[in-house]
């Protein structure tokens, strides 16, 4: 019985991350999942589907958002990493990442249009940047919605600039 298309997408993604990109040794991950190498390899080759508990264990061992995106392909949902701890200070980093990824997506689109080439590769790169920007924005939203996550220590220092003598810098008077 052939595997379902979404299972194939997940297996191909896991194979690319572990074998092509060499993110972690396949043998090491197989051991961490308490599987024989041959059993695990048959899963990432798509010959045998992963069980749900195996997917969760793989995500713990190889926390790559592309694996979750592969599971969600065609559903209209996007994978977003959960905040860990109190999330202090992360909102600024996530907002900057969202801006960077959105700019990268726009750059890919602009480059493709200026070269009059909306190739599959160019489109795929733009789609990946858009997906990363969406995840970063979702993380910013989670920060904003989480009670107590935006304490003064977790936000950018908004105090007025100080001069070398420690006194506040005065803004020029407009009048």
N, C-alpha and C positions, 0 to 999 in steps of 0.2 A: 504494500500500500504506500503510495507516494506521500511525502510530507506536505502539509498545507503550505500555501505560498508565504504566509507570515512566518511560519516556522523556518522555511528556507531562508527568508530575509534575515531572521535572527541568527541562524547558523552561519550564513555567509558573513555577517557582520562580526560574529565572534571569531570566526576563522581569520578574517582580515586583521582584526586587532591582535590576535595572539600569534598567528603564523606570519602573515605578511609584514605587519608593523613590529612584531616581536616585543609587544608590550610586556608580556611575562612569558616565561617558558611554559609550554603546553603541559609538560610532565609535572611541573610545580603546581599548576592550577588543578590538574587532574587529582593529584595527591590531596590538595586542600579540599577538594570536593568529595574525597574518599571514593574515587573511581579509579579503575584501571585505565592506563593510558589509552588502550585500544577502544574502550567503551566511551571515554570522553571524546576521543578523536572522531569516532563515528557520529557523535552528536554534532560537533562543529562542522563536519562535512555534510550534515543534513541527511545522513542515511537513517538515523534513529532520532525521533523528536525528543527534545528536552522535556522532562516533567516539570510542573510548576515549582516544586521545591528545589529542583536543580537550577532553574533560572534564578530564583532568589539567591541561592548560594553563589552562583557565578557572578551576580551583580555585587555581592559583598566582596568577593575576591578580586573582581575586575570592575571597579566602579566607573564605567565609561558610559556617558549619557547616550552614545550611539546605540548601545545595546537596548536601552529602553525605547529609544526612538524606533528601532527595528520592530519591537513588539507592538508599538502603537501605530505602525504604518497603516494608512487607510482608515483610521478611526476618527480623525479630526482632533485628536489630543496631542499634546506636546509634553515631553518629559522635562521636569524641572526638579533640580536637586533640592531637598529639604534643608532648611537652616539647621545647623547643629549648635548646641550651646545657646548662649543668649543672643548671638548674631551681632555682637557689638562691633562697630566699625566696618562691617561688611557692605553696608548700603552704598557708601561712596564708591567702593571698588566695583560693586555690581552695576551701578549707574554708569561708571566710566566704561565698563566692559560692554554695556548695551550700546553706548554711543560708538565705541570702536567697531563693534560688529556691524552696526547699521551702516557706518561709513564704509566698511569693507564691502558690504553687499552693494551699496551704491557704486563703489569703485568698479566692482566686477561688471555691473550692468552698464556703466558708462564706457568701460573698456570694450565690452562686447559691441555696443552700438557704434562706437567710434571706429572700430575695426570692421564694422558691418558683418559681424560674425557672432550670432547667438548660438554657438555650438553647445552640444550637450555638456561638455566639460565646464564651460563658462557659466552656463545656467546652474549646474550642480554646485559650483563654488559659491555662486550668489545665494542659492537656496540654503546651503550650509551656514553662511554668515547670517542670513535672515533667521534661521532656526536658533542660532546662538544668541542673537539679539533678543529674540522672543523669550528665551530662557532667562537671560539676564534681567529683562524687564519684569518678568514674573517673579524673580527673586527680589527685585526692588519692591514690587507690590506686596510680597509677603512680609518684608521688613516693615513696610508702612502699616500693615494691618496687624502686626504682632504687638500686643500690649507690652510696653516697657522696653521695646527694642531700640527706641530712639532717645536714649538718655543722653545728657550732655557729653558723656565720655564716648558715646557711640557716633557722634556727629562731628562734622568738621568744626574746628575751632573758629567761632564767629566773632571773637573779641576784636575790638578795633586794633589796627596796627599800632605798634609802639615805636617811638624813636629810640635812639641809642641811650638817652638819659632816662628811659623808662616812662616818660610822659606820653600820653596819647598824641597821635599825629592829627593835626587839625585839617579838615577838608577846606579847600579854598572857599572863601565867601563869594557867593554870586550875588550881585546886586546892582 
